[in-house]
């Protein structure tokens, strides 16, 4: 749409309508000495000089490309094809907001439809929205859906302690002030918790049981008995997943999940110092009318042409807010587009190949680290691309030494799990070469034990 400025006549008509003569009259309430204060500004620069200064400021920020990165814990350094960013920057797409007149934006709606379709294929679920702010808010919204399904007659939410600790914190914050009971801590060390431990917590007041697959420690567990016990109690089972792992392992849909949530950042979105990210949310068809967010459907127009429409979207989200199950009405739609482009470019085989590389290199790293005196990779359970390492020194001390050698070490688990003091969560992706892994191991040897 072209920008059409107001004419002088139109401006004067508006001023007259509110009872003033000039635009300056609008500022009478502001003392004149404050209207144009002297600003301590440096001399003006040319465009070239300004660009050079801004580049120098940007270069002061260290980023993933400057280091060998072995930290994940929910945000992962994956390769992003160049076409992803180029498509995002196209004028037709370059907005973070879902359009208010969606049917006028068929390209945007088709992109969302394709994203939802690919997400359903990846998770093994029937329907998906587009989308939530991040993985943590997606899990919080899953609690809302579970409560609605139980008609608010149940109040017990079971969260596996091996779910990302920040996700669990967000869930509690989201639902603070309610009469919900959040349980999951049985007294056992979280990395040793099993599905059998959670089964003991399920009763007739349970609305939802949530697990992570792979869990926060990178491990993969058999949840079949837990899924059966959850359904037998009339509750919903929610899987928090790493989407890259789904390229290799059984889908949550195949495992019996009712809701699948997670962080979509691995799907073509850079680390970006923590955001903006993408929370995905997929469900079985019977629960699709309970979920918040955008859902796009495919139909035909009056000329018989393929068309896309916003569908199954409750008006309460926007208007009757007191009756809404959720007031999430939009999200960073550009992030869903990034995931859509990434999945399209990688394809089923490309995504699996990236996951396989991460899997094998992580297992190689775990094996090599365990050979270093004082270090032990805790890999008794199957794992994907992350694993826990027991260290001979405080993780902070080790990471300070690593950063001096151009390596970003693993996540300090002692921050969230006191029992895991001196334990590091190491992540490996397809971006970590064998040379990087070997160098990481050599530096751990140099750092030494206690």
C-alpha positions as CSV (number, residue, x, y, z in Angstrom):
1,X,0.0,0.0,0.0
2,X,1.4,3.4,-0.9
3,X,2.0,6.0,1.8
4,X,-0.3,9.0,1.3
5,X,0.6,12.0,3.5
6,X,-1.9,14.4,4.9
7,X,-2.2,17.6,2.9
8,X,-1.9,21.1,4.6
9,X,-5.6,21.6,4.2
10,X,-6.4,18.2,6.0
11,X,-4.0,19.1,8.8
12,X,-5.7,22.4,9.4
13,X,-9.1,20.8,9.4
14,X,-8.0,18.3,12.1
15,X,-6.4,21.1,14.2
16,X,-9.6,23.1,13.9
17,X,-11.7,20.2,15.0
18,X,-9.8,20.0,18.3
19,X,-9.8,23.7,18.8
20,X,-6.2,24.8,18.1
21,X,-4.6,26.7,15.3
22,X,-1.1,25.2,14.9
23,X,0.7,22.0,15.6
24,X,2.9,23.9,18.1
25,X,-0.3,24.6,20.1
26,X,-0.5,20.9,21.0
27,X,2.7,21.3,23.1
28,X,1.6,24.2,25.2
29,X,1.6,22.0,28.3
30,X,5.3,21.4,27.9
31,X,7.5,24.3,29.2
32,X,9.3,25.9,26.3
33,X,12.7,25.3,27.9
34,X,12.1,21.5,27.8
35,X,10.9,21.3,24.2
36,X,14.2,21.5,22.5
37,X,16.9,20.6,25.1
38,X,20.6,20.7,24.1
39,X,21.7,17.2,23.5
40,X,25.3,16.1,24.1
41,X,25.6,14.4,20.7
42,X,28.9,13.7,18.9
43,X,29.5,15.2,15.5
44,X,27.6,13.8,12.6
45,X,29.1,10.9,10.7
46,X,28.9,9.8,7.1
47,X,27.1,6.6,6.2
48,X,30.5,4.8,5.8
49,X,31.8,6.0,9.2
50,X,28.6,5.0,10.9
51,X,28.6,1.6,9.3
52,X,32.3,1.1,10.5
53,X,31.5,2.0,14.1
54,X,28.4,-0.2,14.2
55,X,30.4,-3.1,12.8
56,X,33.1,-2.6,15.4
57,X,30.4,-2.7,18.1
58,X,28.9,-5.9,16.6
59,X,32.4,-7.5,16.4
60,X,32.7,-7.1,20.2
61,X,30.0,-9.8,20.6
62,X,31.4,-13.3,20.5
63,X,29.2,-15.8,18.8
64,X,29.0,-19.5,18.1
65,X,31.1,-19.3,15.0
66,X,34.0,-18.0,17.0
67,X,34.2,-21.1,19.3
68,X,33.9,-24.8,19.4
69,X,30.6,-25.0,21.1
70,X,29.6,-28.0,23.3
71,X,26.7,-26.4,25.2
72,X,23.1,-27.2,24.5
73,X,20.6,-27.5,27.3
74,X,17.6,-26.5,25.1
75,X,19.3,-24.3,22.5
76,X,21.5,-26.0,19.8
77,X,24.0,-24.9,17.3
78,X,22.9,-26.5,14.0
79,X,23.8,-25.6,10.4
80,X,21.2,-23.4,8.7
81,X,21.1,-23.4,4.9
82,X,21.6,-20.0,3.5
83,X,18.3,-20.0,1.7
84,X,16.4,-20.0,5.0
85,X,17.5,-16.4,5.8
86,X,17.1,-15.2,2.2
87,X,13.5,-16.3,2.1
88,X,12.7,-14.8,5.5
89,X,14.0,-11.4,4.2
90,X,11.7,-11.3,1.3
91,X,9.2,-8.5,1.6
92,X,6.2,-10.8,1.3
93,X,7.2,-12.6,4.5
94,X,9.3,-10.2,6.5
95,X,7.0,-9.6,9.4
96,X,6.8,-11.3,12.8
97,X,3.1,-10.9,13.0
98,X,0.2,-13.0,11.7
99,X,-2.0,-10.8,9.5
100,X,-5.3,-9.6,10.8
101,X,-6.9,-10.1,7.4
102,X,-5.4,-13.6,6.9
103,X,-7.3,-14.6,3.8
104,X,-5.6,-11.7,1.9
105,X,-2.2,-13.3,2.6
106,X,-2.4,-16.6,0.9
107,X,1.3,-17.0,0.7
108,X,1.7,-16.6,4.5
109,X,-1.2,-18.9,5.1
110,X,0.2,-21.6,2.8
111,X,3.6,-21.4,4.5
112,X,1.9,-21.9,7.9
113,X,-0.2,-24.8,6.5
114,X,3.0,-26.5,5.2
115,X,4.7,-25.9,8.5
116,X,1.8,-27.5,10.4
117,X,1.8,-30.4,8.0
118,X,5.5,-31.1,8.3
119,X,5.3,-30.8,12.1
120,X,2.5,-33.4,12.2
121,X,4.6,-35.7,10.1
122,X,7.6,-35.2,12.4
123,X,5.7,-35.7,15.6
124,X,3.2,-38.4,14.4
125,X,0.3,-36.3,15.6
126,X,-3.0,-35.2,13.8
127,X,-2.9,-31.5,14.1
128,X,-0.5,-28.6,15.0
129,X,-0.8,-24.9,15.6
130,X,1.5,-22.1,14.6
131,X,2.6,-21.6,17.3
132,X,3.8,-20.5,20.7
133,X,6.6,-18.2,22.0
134,X,9.0,-21.0,23.0
135,X,9.1,-24.6,24.2
136,X,8.4,-23.6,27.8
137,X,5.2,-21.7,27.1
138,X,4.1,-24.6,24.9
139,X,4.3,-26.9,27.9
140,X,2.4,-24.4,30.0
141,X,-0.4,-24.3,27.3
142,X,-0.5,-28.1,27.4
143,X,-1.4,-27.9,31.1
144,X,-4.3,-25.6,30.1
145,X,-5.6,-28.1,27.5
146,X,-5.4,-31.0,30.0
147,X,-7.4,-29.0,32.5
148,X,-10.0,-28.2,29.8
149,X,-10.2,-31.9,28.8
150,X,-10.9,-32.8,32.4
151,X,-13.4,-30.0,32.6
152,X,-11.4,-28.5,35.4
153,X,-12.4,-31.4,37.7
154,X,-8.8,-32.6,38.1
155,X,-6.0,-30.6,39.6
156,X,-2.9,-32.8,39.7
157,X,-0.1,-32.2,37.2
158,X,2.9,-34.6,37.1
159,X,6.1,-33.2,35.7
160,X,9.1,-35.5,35.3
161,X,12.0,-33.9,37.1
162,X,14.2,-34.6,34.0
163,X,12.1,-32.1,32.0
164,X,14.1,-28.9,31.3
165,X,14.1,-27.0,34.7
166,X,13.2,-23.7,33.1
167,X,10.2,-25.2,31.4
168,X,9.0,-26.5,34.8
169,X,9.5,-23.0,36.3
170,X,7.5,-21.4,33.5
171,X,4.7,-23.9,33.9
172,X,4.4,-23.0,37.6
173,X,4.6,-19.3,36.9
174,X,1.9,-19.6,34.1
175,X,-0.5,-21.2,36.5
176,X,0.4,-19.5,39.8
177,X,-2.6,-18.6,41.8
178,X,-4.6,-21.6,40.7
179,X,-5.3,-24.6,42.9
180,X,-3.1,-26.9,40.8
181,X,-0.8,-29.4,42.5
182,X,2.5,-29.9,40.7
183,X,4.3,-33.1,41.6
184,X,7.2,-35.2,40.3
185,X,10.0,-35.0,42.8
186,X,10.1,-38.4,44.5
187,X,13.4,-37.7,46.3
188,X,15.5,-39.6,43.8
189,X,18.3,-38.0,41.8
190,X,16.5,-36.7,38.6
191,X,18.8,-38.4,36.2
192,X,18.0,-41.7,37.9
193,X,14.2,-41.2,37.9
194,X,12.3,-43.8,35.8
195,X,8.8,-44.0,34.3
196,X,8.0,-46.5,37.0
197,X,8.6,-43.8,39.7
198,X,6.0,-41.5,38.0
199,X,3.4,-44.3,37.7
200,X,3.2,-44.4,41.5
201,X,2.2,-40.7,41.5
202,X,-0.8,-41.2,39.2
203,X,-4.3,-41.1,40.7
204,X,-7.9,-40.1,39.9
205,X,-7.0,-36.4,40.3
206,X,-4.3,-36.5,37.7
207,X,-5.0,-34.4,34.7
208,X,-1.7,-34.6,32.9
209,X,1.7,-36.4,33.0
210,X,4.6,-34.8,31.2
211,X,7.9,-36.3,30.2
212,X,10.8,-35.2,28.0
213,X,12.1,-37.3,25.0
214,X,15.1,-37.3,25.0
215,X,15.1,-35.8,28.5
216,X,17.1,-32.8,29.7
217,X,20.1,-35.0,30.3
218,X,20.0,-36.4,26.7
219,X,18.7,-39.8,27.8
220,X,16.0,-41.8,26.1
221,X,13.6,-43.9,28.2
222,X,10.9,-46.4,27.5
223,X,7.6,-44.7,28.4
224,X,5.2,-47.4,27.2
225,X,4.1,-48.5,30.7
226,X,3.7,-44.8,31.8
227,X,1.6,-44.0,28.8
228,X,-0.7,-47.0,29.5
229,X,-1.0,-46.1,33.2
230,X,-1.7,-42.4,32.3
231,X,-4.5,-43.3,29.9
232,X,-5.9,-45.9,32.3
233,X,-6.3,-43.1,34.9
234,X,-8.1,-40.9,32.3
235,X,-5.3,-38.4,32.1
236,X,-3.3,-36.9,29.2
237,X,0.3,-37.8,28.5
238,X,2.5,-34.9,27.1
239,X,5.8,-35.4,25.4
240,X,8.4,-32.5,25.4
241,X,10.7,-33.3,22.5
242,X,13.8,-32.3,20.7
243,X,12.6,-32.2,17.0
244,X,16.0,-33.2,15.7
245,X,15.8,-36.5,17.6
246,X,12.5,-37.3,16.0
247,X,14.3,-37.8,12.7
248,X,15.9,-40.9,14.2
249,X,13.6,-42.3,16.8
250,X,9.9,-43.3,17.1
251,X,7.5,-40.4,17.0
252,X,5.6,-39.5,20.1
253,X,2.4,-40.3,18.2
254,X,3.6,-43.8,17.8
255,X,4.4,-43.9,21.5
256,X,0.9,-42.9,22.5
257,X,1.3,-39.2,23.2
258,X,-1.8,-37.0,23.4
259,X,0.1,-33.7,23.1
260,X,3.6,-33.0,21.8
261,X,5.4,-29.8,22.6
262,X,8.9,-28.5,22.3
263,X,11.4,-25.9,21.2
264,X,11.6,-25.4,17.4
265,X,14.9,-23.5,17.6
266,X,16.9,-26.4,16.1
267,X,14.8,-26.2,12.9
268,X,16.6,-23.4,11.1
269,X,16.7,-20.7,13.9
270,X,20.0,-19.4,15.1
271,X,21.0,-19.3,18.8
272,X,20.5,-15.5,18.8
273,X,21.3,-15.1,22.5
274,X,18.1,-16.8,23.5
275,X,15.5,-15.7,21.0
276,X,13.1,-15.1,19.4
277,X,12.4,-18.9,19.3
278,X,9.5,-21.1,18.3
279,X,7.3,-23.2,20.6
280,X,5.6,-26.0,18.6
281,X,2.4,-27.7,19.8
282,X,0.8,-30.8,18.2
283,X,-2.2,-32.8,19.4
284,X,-4.5,-35.7,18.6
285,X,-7.5,-34.7,16.5
286,X,-10.0,-35.0,19.5
287,X,-8.2,-32.2,21.3
288,X,-7.7,-29.8,18.4
289,X,-10.6,-27.4,19.5
290,X,-9.0,-27.0,22.9
291,X,-5.7,-25.5,21.8
292,X,-4.6,-21.9,21.4
293,X,-2.7,-20.3,18.6
294,X,-3.2,-20.2,14.8
295,X,-4.4,-23.1,12.8
296,X,-4.6,-22.9,9.0
297,X,-6.7,-25.2,6.9
298,X,-6.9,-26.0,3.2
299,X,-10.1,-25.6,1.1
300,X,-11.1,-24.3,-2.3
301,X,-12.5,-20.9,-3.2
302,X,-15.6,-20.1,-5.3
303,X,-13.6,-20.6,-8.5
304,X,-12.5,-24.1,-7.4
305,X,-8.9,-23.0,-6.7
306,X,-6.8,-24.2,-3.8
307,X,-7.1,-21.8,-0.9
308,X,-6.0,-21.5,2.7
309,X,-8.0,-20.1,5.6
310,X,-7.5,-19.5,9.3
311,X,-9.7,-22.1,11.0
312,X,-10.7,-23.5,14.4
313,X,-9.7,-20.3,16.0
314,X,-11.9,-19.3,19.0
315,X,-13.0,-15.6,19.0
316,X,-12.5,-15.7,22.8
317,X,-8.8,-15.4,22.3
318,X,-9.2,-11.9,20.9
319,X,-12.5,-10.5,22.2
320,X,-14.1,-12.4,25.1
321,X,-10.9,-12.6,27.0
322,X,-12.5,-13.6,30.3
323,X,-13.9,-16.7,28.7
324,X,-10.7,-17.7,26.8
325,X,-8.8,-20.8,27.7
326,X,-5.7,-18.9,26.5
327,X,-5.1,-15.3,25.4
328,X,-2.2,-16.2,23.1
329,X,-3.4,-14.7,19.8
330,X,-0.2,-14.5,17.9
331,X,3.5,-15.3,18.0
332,X,6.7,-14.8,16.1
333,X,5.2,-16.1,12.8
334,X,8.5,-15.5,11.1
335,X,10.1,-18.2,13.2
336,X,7.5,-20.7,12.1
337,X,8.4,-19.7,8.5
338,X,12.0,-20.4,9.2
339,X,11.2,-23.9,10.5
340,X,9.0,-24.4,7.4
341,X,11.8,-23.4,5.0
342,X,14.4,-25.4,7.0
343,X,12.3,-28.6,7.0
344,X,11.5,-28.2,3.3
345,X,15.2,-27.8,2.4
346,X,16.5,-30.6,4.6
347,X,13.7,-33.0,3.7
348,X,13.3,-36.4,5.4
349,X,16.7,-37.7,4.4
350,X,18.6,-34.5,5.1
351,X,17.1,-34.2,8.6
352,X,17.9,-37.8,9.4
353,X,21.4,-37.4,8.2
354,X,22.0,-34.3,10.4
355,X,20.5,-36.3,13.4
356,X,22.7,-39.3,12.6
357,X,25.9,-37.2,12.5
358,X,25.0,-35.6,15.9
359,X,24.2,-39.0,17.4
360,X,27.4,-40.7,16.3
361,X,29.7,-37.7,17.2
362,X,28.1,-37.4,20.6
363,X,28.7,-41.1,21.3
364,X,32.3,-40.7,20.1
365,X,32.8,-37.7,22.4
366,X,31.4,-39.5,25.4
367,X,33.7,-42.5,24.8
368,X,36.8,-40.2,24.5
369,X,35.9,-38.1,27.5
370,X,35.5,-41.2,29.7
371,X,39.2,-42.0,28.9
372,X,40.4,-38.8,30.5
373,X,41.5,-39.3,34.1
374,X,38.9,-37.9,36.6
375,X,36.1,-37.6,34.0
376,X,33.3,-40.0,33.5
377,X,30.5,-39.8,30.9
378,X,27.3,-41.2,32.5
379,X,25.8,-43.1,29.6
380,X,24.1,-46.1,31.1
381,X,20.9,-45.2,29.3
382,X,20.6,-44.7,25.5
383,X,21.2,-41.0,24.6
384,X,20.9,-38.8,21.5
385,X,23.3,-35.8,21.3
386,X,23.7,-34.8,24.9
387,X,25.2,-36.6,27.9
388,X,26.2,-35.9,31.5
389,X,29.9,-35.8,32.4
390,X,31.0,-36.2,36.0
391,X,34.0,-33.8,36.5
392,X,36.9,-33.7,39.0
393,X,36.6,-29.9,39.4
394,X,33.8,-27.3,39.6
395,X,32.2,-27.0,36.1
396,X,32.7,-23.2,36.3
397,X,36.4,-23.6,36.8
398,X,36.6,-26.1,33.8
399,X,34.6,-23.8,31.6
400,X,36.8,-20.8,32.4
401,X,39.8,-22.8,31.3
402,X,38.0,-24.1,28.2
403,X,37.0,-20.6,27.0
404,X,40.7,-19.5,27.1
405,X,41.3,-22.3,24.5
406,X,38.4,-21.3,22.2
407,X,35.9,-23.8,23.5
408,X,32.5,-23.2,25.1
409,X,32.1,-26.1,27.6
410,X,29.0,-27.8,28.7
411,X,26.1,-26.6,30.9
412,X,26.7,-26.6,34.7
413,X,24.0,-28.9,36.0
414,X,24.7,-28.0,39.6
415,X,22.8,-24.7,39.0
416,X,19.5,-26.5,38.7
417,X,20.2,-29.8,40.4
418,X,22.2,-29.5,43.6
419,X,22.8,-33.2,43.7
420,X,24.6,-32.9,40.3
421,X,27.3,-30.5,41.6
422,X,30.5,-30.9,39.4
423,X,28.4,-32.5,36.6
424,X,28.5,-31.0,33.1
425,X,25.9,-31.5,30.3
426,X,27.7,-31.8,27.0
427,X,26.0,-31.3,23.7
428,X,27.3,-32.4,20.3
429,X,25.7,-31.5,16.9
430,X,26.7,-31.9,13.3
431,X,28.6,-28.6,13.7
432,X,31.2,-30.3,16.0
433,X,33.9,-31.9,13.9
434,X,36.1,-34.8,15.0
435,X,39.0,-32.3,15.3
436,X,36.9,-30.1,17.6
437,X,35.9,-33.1,19.8
438,X,39.5,-34.3,20.0
439,X,40.7,-30.9,20.9
440,X,38.0,-30.6,23.6
441,X,39.2,-33.9,25.1
442,X,42.9,-32.8,24.9
443,X,42.1,-29.6,26.8
444,X,40.2,-31.6,29.5
445,X,43.4,-33.6,29.9
446,X,45.5,-30.4,30.2
447,X,43.1,-29.0,32.8
448,X,43.6,-32.2,34.9
449,X,41.9,-33.4,37.9
450,X,41.5,-32.0,41.4
